Amino acid sequence: MSLYEQRARIALQRWQYRMQREPGFFSVLSKRLQRKVNALIPEKVHQVITTTLRELVKAVLFGSRFTTGNPMQTPSLMVREAAVREKIRFYRNTAALEGGLTGAGGFVAGLADFPLLLSIKIKLLFEIATLYGFDVNDYRERVYILHIFELAFSSPQHRKKVYRHLVDWEEKSKTLPEDIKAFDWRNFQQEYRDYLDIAKMAQLIPVIGAPVGLVVNYQLLRKLGETAMNAYRMRLI
C-alpha cells in the first residue's frame, strides 16, 4: 500500500467514525423543534412536496442521460482522487456562482435555485462515480449515488441508518427492489428539506440573498464531494 493510500485509509476511518457517532445535544434539540414544525404542516402539503422532490430526482437520476466518460481504468487511487478533487472544485464554484446569481434575483429567482442546484449535485456525483471506475449506467450504481446524496444531507439522527446502507454495498445491491418507488422518498425529502431550510430561506431575502446563496451552495458542494469520496473509498480500499 502506497503512502497516499495509507493516508486515505486514515481519513476514511475518521469519516466512518463521524458517520456512526451519536448526535449531540443541540442536534437532538434542533431535530425535535423541526419535527414540531413539520407536525403543523398539513398532510396534503407534505404529500405535494414529497411527490415533487421524488419526480424531480427521478427525472434527473433515472430519466436523464448525463454525458460522462467511460469508467476510469487505473489502479492508482492518487490519480483517481486528483481528478475527483478537480471535478469537485469545478462544480463547487459553479454552484456558488449559480447561488449568487439566483440569490440576487429575488424571491422568484431564488426558488429556481432548488432544481438547478439539485442537477449540479447529481451531475457531480455521476462524474465522481465514473472517476472511481464505476459504471453509472448500472441501476445499482445510481441507487448508490442516491444514498450518497441522502447521507450528505441527513440529520445526525438519520445519518447512521443511511450509512449502514452503504456498507458492504456489493452484497446489498443484489437485493435491491426493481421499482424505485420502494425507496423511502418521504424521509428523503424531509431530511433534505430540513437540512436546507434555514439557509435557503435566507437566500430568498433581498440584498443578502446573493452572498448567502454563494456561500451556502459552495459549502453544500464541498460536503457532498467529501461524502462521495469517502463512500467510494469504502469500496476500493
C-alpha positions in Angstrom: 0.0 0.0 0.0 1.4 3.4 -1.0 1.8 6.3 1.4 -1.1 8.1 -0.3 -3.4 5.1 0.2 -2.4 4.8 3.9 -3.4 8.5 4.4 -6.6 7.9 2.5 -7.4 4.9 4.7 -6.9 7.0 7.9 -9.1 9.8 6.5 -11.7 7.2 5.7 -11.7 5.7 9.2 -12.1 9.1 10.7 -15.1 9.8 8.4 -16.6 6.4 9.2 -16.4 7.3 12.9 -18.2 10.6 12.4 -20.9 8.8 10.4 -21.6 6.4 13.3 -21.2 8.9 16.1 -24.2 9.6 18.3 -25.9 13.0 17.7 -25.0 15.8 20.2 -27.4 17.6 22.5 -28.0 20.6 20.1 -28.6 18.3 17.1 -31.3 16.4 19.1 -32.9 19.6 20.2 -32.9 21.0 16.7 -34.5 17.9 15.3 -37.2 17.9 17.9 -38.0 21.5 17.0 -38.1 20.7 13.3 -40.5 17.8 14.0 -42.9 20.1 15.8 -42.8 22.5 12.8 -43.4 19.6 10.4 -46.4 18.4 12.5 -48.1 21.8 12.0 -47.8 21.5 8.2 -50.9 19.9 6.6 -50.5 16.4 5.3 -51.5 17.4 1.8 -48.6 19.8 1.7 -46.2 17.1 2.8 -47.6 14.9 0.0 -47.1 17.6 -2.6 -43.5 18.3 -1.5 -42.7 14.6 -1.4 -44.1 13.9 -4.9 -42.4 17.0 -6.4 -39.0 16.1 -5.0 -39.4 12.4 -5.9 -40.3 13.1 -9.5 -37.5 15.8 -9.8 -34.8 13.4 -8.5 -36.2 10.5 -10.6 -36.1 12.7 -13.7 -32.5 13.8 -13.1 -31.2 10.5 -11.8 -33.1 7.8 -13.8 -34.7 9.6 -16.7 -31.9 11.9 -18.0 -28.8 10.8 -19.8 -25.7 12.5 -18.4 -22.7 12.9 -20.5 -19.9 11.2 -18.7 -16.9 9.3 -20.0 -16.1 5.7 -19.6 -15.2 4.5 -16.1 -11.6 5.4 -15.3 -9.2 2.5 -15.6 -6.3 3.0 -13.3 -5.0 1.1 -10.3 -3.8 4.4 -8.7 -6.1 5.9 -6.1 -4.0 9.0 -6.1 -4.6 9.6 -9.8 -8.3 9.0 -9.4 -8.7 11.4 -6.5 -6.6 14.1 -8.1 -9.2 14.1 -10.9 -12.1 13.8 -8.4 -10.9 16.9 -6.5 -10.6 18.8 -9.7 -14.3 18.0 -10.5 -15.4 18.9 -7.0 -13.6 22.3 -7.3 -15.3 22.9 -10.7 -18.8 22.1 -9.6 -18.4 23.8 -6.2 -17.5 27.0 -8.0 -20.3 26.6 -10.5 -22.8 26.0 -7.7 -21.5 29.1 -5.8 -21.9 31.3 -8.9 -25.4 29.9 -9.6 -26.4 30.5 -5.9 -25.1 34.1 -6.0 -27.0 34.9 -9.3 -30.3 33.3 -8.2 -30.0 34.9 -4.8 -29.5 38.3 -6.3 -32.6 37.8 -8.4 -35.1 37.9 -5.6 -37.8 35.5 -4.5 -38.7 34.0 -7.8 -35.1 33.5 -9.0 -34.3 32.1 -5.5 -36.9 29.4 -5.9 -35.3 28.4 -9.3 -32.1 27.6 -7.3 -33.6 24.4 -6.0 -33.8 22.4 -9.2 -30.7 23.9 -10.6 -28.6 23.1 -7.6 -30.1 19.6 -7.5 -29.0 19.0 -11.0 -25.4 20.2 -10.3 -25.2 17.9 -7.3 -26.3 14.8 -9.2 -24.1 15.6 -12.1 -21.1 15.9 -9.8 -21.9 12.5 -8.2 -22.1 10.9 -11.7 -18.7 12.3 -12.6 -17.2 11.2 -9.3 -18.6 7.6 -9.7 -17.0 7.4 -13.2 -13.6 8.6 -12.0 -13.6 5.9 -9.3 -14.2 3.4 -12.0 -18.0 2.6 -11.6 -20.5 2.4 -14.5 -23.3 4.9 -13.8 -25.5 3.2 -16.5 -25.9 0.4 -13.9 -29.1 0.9 -12.0 -27.4 -0.2 -8.8 -24.8 2.5 -9.1 -27.5 5.1 -9.5 -29.1 3.9 -6.3 -25.7 4.1 -4.6 -25.5 7.7 -5.8 -28.9 8.4 -4.3 -27.8 7.1 -0.9 -24.6 9.2 -1.1 -26.8 12.2 -1.7 -29.0 11.3 1.2 -26.1 10.7 3.5 -24.6 14.1 2.8 -27.8 16.0 3.6 -29.2 14.0 6.5 -29.5 14.9 10.2 -27.2 13.1 12.6 -30.2 11.0 13.8 -30.8 9.7 10.3 -27.2 9.6 9.2 -26.3 6.2 10.9 -29.2 4.5 9.1 -28.2 5.8 5.7 -24.5 4.9 6.3 -25.4 1.3 7.0 -27.0 1.1 3.5 -23.6 1.9 2.0 -21.5 -0.6 4.0 -20.9 -3.8 2.1 -22.8 -2.4 -1.0 -21.8 -5.2 -3.4 -23.9 -7.7 -1.4 -26.7 -5.4 -0.5 -27.1 -4.2 -4.1 -28.1 -7.8 -5.1 -31.3 -7.4 -3.1 -32.4 -4.0 -4.5 -36.1 -3.7 -5.4 -36.8 -3.3 -9.1 -39.2 -0.4 -8.5 -37.6 2.8 -7.4 -40.9 3.8 -5.7 -39.9 1.4 -2.9 -37.3 4.0 -1.9 -38.3 5.9 1.3 -39.0 9.2 -0.6 -40.9 10.8 2.3 -38.0 10.5 4.7 -35.6 11.5 1.9 -37.4 14.8 1.1 -38.0 15.7 4.7 -34.3 15.2 5.7 -33.1 17.1 2.7 -35.6 19.9 3.2 -34.9 20.2 6.9 -31.1 20.3 6.2 -31.5 23.2 3.8 -34.5 25.1 5.4 -32.8 28.0 7.3 -30.0 28.7 4.9 -32.2 28.5 1.8 -34.9 30.7 3.3 -32.3 33.4 3.9 -31.3 33.2 0.2 -34.8 34.4 -0.8 -34.4 37.7 1.2 -33.5 40.7 -0.9 -30.0 42.2 -0.6 -28.5 39.3 1.5 -29.7 36.6 -0.9 -26.7 36.8 -3.2 -23.9 36.3 -0.7 -26.0 33.7 1.2 -26.6 31.7 -2.0 -23.0 31.9 -2.9 -21.6 30.7 0.5 -24.3 28.1 1.1 -24.0 26.4 -2.3 -20.2 26.4 -2.0 -20.4 24.6 1.3 -23.1 22.2 0.2 -21.0 21.0 -2.8 -17.9 20.8 -0.6 -19.7 18.5 1.8 -21.2 16.4 -1.0 -17.8 15.9 -2.6 -16.2 14.8 0.7 -19.1 12.4 1.4 -18.8 10.9 -2.1 -15.0 10.5 -1.9 -15.3 8.5 1.3 -18.3 6.5 0.1 -16.3 5.3 -2.8 -13.1 4.8 -0.8 -15.1 2.2 1.3 -15.5 0.1 -1.9 -11.9 0.5 -3.1 -9.7 0.5 -0.1 
